[in-house]
Amino acid sequence: MSSIAYFATGCFWGAERRFWQMPGVVETSVGYMGGSAQNPTYESVCSGATGHAEMVKVEFDESKISYQSLLEEFWTMHDPTSLNRQGGDIGTQYRSSIYTTTAEQYVNAVASRDAYQGVLTAEGLDQIATEIISADGVTYYLAEEYHQKYLVKNPNGYDCHSSTGVAYPTAGVPA
């Protein structure tokens, strides 16, 4: 069965590549969510005026990859303790976000955040700033074509990810 997940980890180019490389991910695209403007453009989102986040839409086959596996990749591919920035990318469009498509996804996202916060705190890092909200009623606007699979088209292109370097805890996590 195919499911949808939405993640924002800063610049969407590198995040999309990380997700499309995971076995069991059927399709990815990049777009914008969580803002006030209809049909936002990259330029309007980058202005900060629309309130959208750069988002990756992940379609995945639940019989081949779990939502938990996607969450673990999400937490470790960026710095979720950084508010509205990843590395040199600064602005609300670069915020850390999870938009859930089911009640179960929401519960799992919150539990995974709490588990990861535990190891981050043990390492002396800050609190996670990631927003976790329902995608119900939130429109996903597909980004312009030149952003789709950007790092296939530009293999040496920009890939900003400011990981904490802290692994996701695997103890007590169901397989």
Helices and strands as residue ranges (DSSP letters): E 2-9, H 12-20, E 25-33, H 42-46, E 53-61, H 67-77, E 85-86, E 89-90, G 92-94, E 96-100, H 103-122, E 131-134, E 141-142, G 145-147, H 150-153
